[in-house]
Amino acid sequence: MTIAPDPQAVHLIGKEVHQVARVYPLFDVAKILLAEKARCRAVFEAPEPHAPLIRGRLEESVFLTREEALRHLWNSELRNELIEEETIEVEPPTGNFQAIARCGVSGEWLGPVNFHSYQTNLRRLHRERFARMPFEVYASKVRTERGEEAVNAWLETMKQKTRWRIKGEDDEAWIDDRAEAERALGARCFDKAFEEVRTVDVSGAIPAKNLSPSLLMSLKIAGTHARNHPAILIPAVCRAVEAEHLPVFKRQGKLHTGPARPHPLPLNQMLAERPAQMVAWIRENKPAKLEGLWKSVLPEGSTAPPAEYAADLFWLLHQGHILLYTDDTLAVQEAREAGAAETGDEPKKAKKKKKKSKKAKPANEAAAAEESPAATEVETPTKTLAEIPDVEAVPVAEPAPEQELPVTATAEEPVPAEAEEEHPHPFSD
């Protein structure tokens, strides 16, 4: 399963961003969403070859098996929408009863141990209320009470009988046995209450009783992990924010969202008096704070910014010329200088030239020719670098110290000075 942002919660955050015109880190947005279960969605998937999930049609519920779904349907309020329940007065059983069995956990009367409905009542109560407890453990907690008082208390419970009927059926369809009523509900109303799917998207605040125990455990683990590591929700938050038509951009290595995408403001940009005054103050007082801006630009004696100043700042924020962060820090989106891009390209050009320099010929070709006779058979180029026009205009990078060109001459056979003059190194000054 996965945790995803709730679209409605993201919509409310988007409205807040536009109203306050602030820039929010997506990491903080993820923490805001994870602070409440209802702000997230739980997505369960059951790909092939696993059995499909059982999703509730009448309410948000997800189960793994048909038995879990029917048990939930019978114990929930949805049962009243599908089946009628009626309690009628009946004659209590007669006989000589000496000992009455009673549930040791709930205190409910189960009847005499030799009574025909004792085992049925015992297993029904275990299935409905104590299913997580092993039946043997639950049965060992049953206690027996003797006396006329216990017998009369049990007989009072037997004076009333409950019966059930699927809604829409005739009067003759009443079912007296509870187990039979449960089977009838599953056979006739299952398709109306549930459907089989491969993917289910439910609220993160779904009640625990509406989930299978294993799915509930998966939701708890995923929710705890997401709250401990909110960054795993950022990709989903990014998609949800963009669906609300909010821009996503990077500042200082972190993803942010705000009322508008940052728009550069050149230094020579002509602005009105009030916006120009605010922009100039922010540029001169870094890091600029909103409180300091109001103190500097407002008339003396003013305690709150006038409407015209607030409107001008609001316009600058929504144009992306100024960024207002959640800590009240203001920053002007400066224009990138043209020379900065060219300067950034110089290392790439130098690296490219440096790569080509590996193919240059050795500096002392004369010495190499003396050692290797086959070197004299290699065809030499018809032009040298000195003969190429405008060679000085070509930018050539100096080789790195660790990439010095190989020298073929040995220490025992020094390179003659005449050979160096006849064949100058192509990268020499």
C-alpha positions in Angstrom: 0.0 0.0 0.0 1.0 3.6 -0.5 0.2 7.0 1.2 -0.9 9.8 -1.2 -2.1 13.4 -0.5 -5.8 14.0 -0.3 -6.8 16.3 -3.3 -9.2 18.3 -1.2 -6.4 19.0 1.4 -4.0 20.1 -1.3 -6.7 22.3 -2.8 -7.1 24.1 0.6 -3.3 24.5 0.8 -3.3 26.0 -2.7 -5.9 28.6 -1.7 -3.8 29.5 1.3 -0.7 29.9 -0.9 -2.5 32.3 -3.2 -4.1 34.3 -0.3 -0.9 34.8 1.7 1.4 34.9 -1.4 4.2 33.0 0.4 6.7 30.4 -0.9 6.4 27.0 0.9 9.0 24.2 0.7 7.4 21.0 -0.5 8.9 19.2 2.5 6.9 21.5 4.8 3.8 20.9 2.7 4.3 17.1 3.1 4.6 17.5 6.9 1.3 19.6 7.0 -0.5 16.8 5.1 0.9 14.1 7.3 -0.1 15.9 10.5 -3.8 14.7 10.0 -4.9 11.3 8.8 -7.8 12.9 6.9 -5.4 14.9 4.8 -4.0 11.7 3.2 -5.3 8.8 1.2 -4.5 5.1 1.6 -4.1 3.2 -1.7 -4.3 -0.6 -1.5 -3.4 -2.7 -4.5 -3.8 -6.5 -5.1 -2.1 -7.3 -8.4 -2.3 -10.7 -10.1 -2.1 -13.5 -9.1 -3.3 -12.4 -5.7 -7.0 -12.5 -4.9 -8.9 -9.2 -5.5 -9.8 -6.9 -2.7 -13.4 -6.5 -1.5 -14.5 -2.8 -1.4 -17.6 -1.6 0.2 -20.2 0.1 -2.0 -22.3 1.7 0.8 -19.3 3.0 2.8 -15.5 3.1 2.7 -14.3 -0.3 3.7 -11.8 -2.8 2.4 -11.5 -6.5 3.2 -9.4 -9.4 2.0 -12.0 -12.2 2.3 -15.7 -12.6 1.8 -16.1 -13.9 5.4 -14.5 -10.7 6.8 -16.8 -8.5 4.7 -20.0 -10.4 5.8 -19.0 -10.3 9.4 -18.5 -6.5 9.2 -21.8 -6.1 7.3 -23.7 -8.0 10.0 -22.1 -6.1 12.9 -22.3 -2.6 11.3 -25.2 -0.2 11.0 -25.5 -1.1 7.3 -27.4 -4.2 8.3 -30.4 -2.1 9.1 -30.5 -0.9 5.4 -30.7 -4.5 4.1 -32.4 -6.6 6.7 -35.3 -6.2 9.1 -34.9 -7.2 12.8 -37.9 -7.8 15.1 -38.1 -8.9 18.8 -41.2 -10.8 19.8 -42.5 -12.2 23.1 -42.3 -16.0 23.5 -42.8 -18.6 26.2 -39.6 -19.4 28.1 -38.4 -23.0 28.2 -39.7 -25.2 30.9 -37.9 -27.8 32.9 -35.9 -28.5 36.0 -32.7 -26.4 35.6 -30.1 -26.5 38.4 -26.9 -24.8 37.0 -26.7 -22.0 34.4 -23.6 -21.3 32.3 -22.4 -17.7 32.1 -19.7 -16.0 30.0 -16.8 -15.1 32.2 -15.8 -12.1 30.1 -19.1 -10.4 29.1 -21.4 -11.8 31.8 -24.0 -12.9 29.3 -26.2 -15.9 30.2 -25.5 -18.9 27.9 -28.0 -21.4 29.5 -27.7 -24.8 31.0 -24.8 -26.9 29.7 -27.2 -29.7 28.7 -29.6 -27.2 27.0 -29.9 -27.7 23.1 -28.9 -24.1 22.3 -25.9 -23.9 24.7 -23.2 -24.7 22.2 -24.8 -22.5 19.6 -24.9 -19.5 21.9 -21.3 -20.2 23.1 -19.8 -20.2 19.6 -22.0 -17.3 18.4 -20.8 -15.1 21.3 -17.2 -16.1 20.6 -17.5 -15.3 16.9 -19.1 -11.9 17.4 -17.2 -10.5 20.3 -14.1 -12.5 21.0 -12.9 -13.8 17.6 -9.3 -12.9 18.3 -9.2 -15.1 21.4 -8.7 -18.9 20.8 -12.0 -20.7 21.3 -10.4 -23.1 23.9 -9.2 -20.2 25.9 -12.6 -18.5 25.7 -14.4 -21.7 26.7 -12.2 -22.1 29.7 -13.5 -18.7 31.0 -17.1 -19.9 31.1 -18.4 -20.2 34.7 -21.4 -22.1 36.1 -23.8 -20.5 38.6 -26.4 -22.4 40.7 -29.5 -21.2 42.5 -32.9 -20.0 41.8 -31.7 -16.4 41.2 -29.4 -17.5 38.3 -32.2 -19.7 36.8 -34.7 -16.8 36.8 -32.3 -14.4 35.3 -31.6 -16.7 32.4 -35.4 -17.4 31.9 -36.0 -13.7 31.6 -33.6 -13.5 28.7 -35.4 -16.4 27.0 -38.9 -14.7 27.1 -37.9 -12.6 24.1 -36.8 -13.9 20.7 -35.3 -11.9 17.8 -36.0 -12.8 14.2 -34.8 -11.4 10.8 -36.1 -10.9 7.3 -34.5 -9.5 4.1 -36.1 -6.2 3.2 -38.6 -6.5 0.4 -39.7 -10.1 1.2 -43.1 -11.3 2.4 -44.2 -12.0 6.0 -43.4 -15.7 5.6 -39.7 -15.1 5.1 -38.9 -14.5 8.8 -35.8 -16.3 10.0 -35.5 -17.3 13.7 -32.0 -18.7 13.7 -29.2 -16.0 13.6 -26.7 -18.1 11.7 -29.3 -18.8 9.0 -30.1 -15.0 8.8 -26.4 -14.3 8.3 -26.2 -16.8 5.5 -29.2 -15.3 3.8 -27.8 -11.8 4.1 -24.6 -12.9 2.4 -26.3 -14.8 -0.4 -28.8 -12.1 -1.3 -27.2 -8.8 -0.4 -23.4 -9.3 -0.9 -23.3 -7.9 -4.4 -25.3 -4.9 -3.3 -22.9 -4.1 -0.4 -19.5 -5.1 -1.9 -17.5 -5.4 -5.1 -14.2 -7.0 -6.1 -11.5 -4.6 -7.3 -7.7 -4.6 -7.7 -7.1 -1.1 -6.4 -8.8 0.8 -3.6 -8.4 4.4 -2.6 -9.8 5.3 0.8 -9.3 8.0 3.4 -6.4 7.8 5.7 -8.8 8.4 8.6 -10.9 5.3 7.7 -12.2 3.5 10.9 -10.3 0.5 12.0 -13.4 -1.7 11.9 -13.7 -1.0 8.2 -10.4 -2.7 7.3 -9.1 -6.3 7.5 -6.6 -6.6 10.4 -3.7 -7.1 8.0 -4.6 -4.1 6.0 -5.0 -2.0 9.1 -1.5 -3.0 10.2 -0.1 -2.1 6.8 -1.7 1.3 7.0 -0.3 1.9 10.5 3.2 0.9 9.4 3.1 3.1 6.2 1.7 6.1 8.1 4.4 5.9 10.8 7.1 5.6 8.2 5.8 8.5 6.2 5.6 10.7 9.4 9.2 9.8 10.2 10.4 10.4 6.6 8.1 13.1 5.1 10.4 13.4 2.0 9.0 10.2 0.6 5.7 12.0 0.0 7.3 14.9 -2.0 6.9 13.3 -5.5 3.2 12.8 -4.9 2.9 16.3 -3.4 4.6 17.7 -6.4 2.1 16.1 -8.8 -0.8 17.2 -6.6 0.4 20.8 -6.3 0.8 21.0 -10.1 -2.7 19.8 -10.5 -3.8 22.8 -8.5 -1.9 25.0 -11.1 0.8 26.0 -8.6 4.3 26.2 -9.9 7.1 24.0 -8.5 10.7 25.4 -8.6 14.0 24.8 -6.8 15.7 27.2 -4.4 18.9 26.4 -2.6 18.6 22.7 -3.5 15.1 22.3 -2.3 11.7 22.2 -4.1 9.3 25.0 -3.3 5.9 26.1 -4.4 4.4 29.6 -4.4 1.8 31.9 -5.9 3.9 32.3 -9.1 7.1 31.1 -10.8 10.1 33.3 -10.0 10.4 36.0 -12.7 13.8 37.9 -12.9 13.8 41.6 -12.2 16.6 43.4 -14.0 18.5 46.1 -12.2 17.5 48.8 -14.7 13.8 47.8 -14.7 11.5 50.9 -14.4 9.0 50.6 -11.6 6.5 52.8 -9.9 7.7 54.8 -6.9 6.4 52.5 -4.1 7.4 49.2 -5.8 10.8 50.6 -6.7 11.3 51.8 -3.1 10.5 48.3 -1.7 12.7 46.5 -4.2 15.6 48.8 -3.5 15.3 48.3 0.3 15.2 44.5 -0.1 18.3 44.5 -2.3 20.2 46.8 0.2 19.2 44.9 3.4 19.9 41.2 3.0 18.6 39.2 4.5 15.4 41.3 4.4 12.5 40.8 6.7 8.9 41.8 6.1 8.8 43.7 9.4 11.9 45.7 8.5 10.4 46.5 5.1 7.3 48.0 6.6 9.3 50.0 9.1 11.5 51.5 6.4 8.9 52.4 3.7 5.8 53.4 5.8 5.2 56.9 6.9 6.1 57.8 10.5 3.5 56.9 13.0 2.0 54.2 10.9 1.4 50.9 12.7 -0.1 48.9 9.7 0.8 49.1 6.0 -1.7 51.2 4.0 -3.7 49.4 1.4 -1.7 50.8 -1.5 1.6 49.5 -0.1 0.1 46.1 0.6 -1.4 46.0 -2.9 2.0 46.9 -4.5 3.8 44.2 -2.5 1.1 41.7 -3.3 1.5 42.5 -7.0 5.3 42.0 -6.8 4.8 38.7 -5.1 2.3 37.4 -7.6 4.5 38.4 -10.5 7.4 36.4 -9.1 9.7 39.5 -8.8 9.9 39.1 -5.0 9.7 35.8 -3.0 8.3 35.9 0.5 9.2 32.8 2.5 7.4 31.3 5.4 9.9 32.8 7.9 9.1 36.4 6.6 12.3 36.6 4.6 12.1 38.6 1.4 14.3 38.1 -1.7 14.3 39.7 -5.1 14.5 37.4 -8.0 17.6 38.7 -9.8 18.2 38.4 -13.5 21.1 36.1 -14.5 23.9 38.0 -16.1 24.8 37.0 -19.7 28.5 36.7 -18.8 27.8 34.2 -16.2 26.6 31.7 -18.8 29.7 32.3 -21.0 32.0 31.9 -18.0 30.3 28.7 -17.1 31.0 27.3 -20.6 34.8 27.9 -20.5 35.6 24.8 -18.4 33.7 22.6 -20.8 35.7 24.0 -23.8 39.0 23.6 -22.0 38.1 20.0 -21.2 37.2 19.3 -24.8 40.5 20.8 -26.0 42.4 18.9 -23.3 40.9 15.7 -24.6 42.2 16.4 -28.1 45.6 17.2 -26.8 46.2 13.6 -26.0 46.6 12.9 -29.7 49.4 15.4 -30.1 52.8 14.2 -31.3 55.7 13.9 -29.0 57.8 17.0 -28.5 61.1 15.4 -29.6 60.3 13.7 -32.8 64.0 13.6 -33.7 64.8 11.4 -30.7 61.9 9.2 -31.4 63.0 8.7 -35.0 66.5 7.7 -33.8 65.1 5.0 -31.6 62.4 3.7 -33.9 63.3 3.4 -37.7 59.6 2.8 -38.5 58.8 6.2 -37.3 60.4 7.8 -40.4 57.8 6.0 -42.6 54.9 7.9 -41.0 53.6 10.6 -43.3 54.0 14.0 -41.7 51.4 16.8 -42.1 52.0 19.3 -44.8 51.1 22.3 -42.5 52.2 23.1 -39.0 50.3 25.1 -36.4 52.4 28.2 -37.2 51.2 28.1 -40.9 47.4 27.9 -40.0 45.9 31.4 -40.3 44.5 33.0 -37.2 45.9 30.3 -35.0 46.3 32.8 -32.1 42.5 33.3 -32.0 41.9 29.7 -31.1 41.6 29.2 -27.3 43.9 26.4 -26.3 43.9 25.2 -22.7 47.0 24.3 -20.9 47.4 20.6 -20.1 46.8 19.5 -16.5 50.0 18.6 -14.6 48.9 15.0 -14.3 48.4 14.7 -18.1 51.8 15.7 -19.3 52.7 14.5 -22.8 55.0 11.5 -22.9 58.7 12.1 -23.6 60.4 9.4 -25.7 64.0 10.4 -24.9 65.7 8.6 -22.1 68.1 9.9 -19.5 71.1 8.1 -21.2 70.3 9.8 -24.5 69.4 13.5 -23.9 67.5 15.5 -26.5 69.7 17.7 -28.6 68.9 21.4 -28.6 68.8 21.5 -32.3 66.0 18.9 -32.4 63.9 21.0 -30.0 64.3 24.1 -32.3 63.4 22.2 -35.4 60.3 20.6 -33.9 58.7 23.0 -31.4 56.0 21.7 -29.1 52.6 22.6 -30.4 51.5 23.8 -26.9 54.7 25.8 -26.1 54.8 29.5 -25.8 
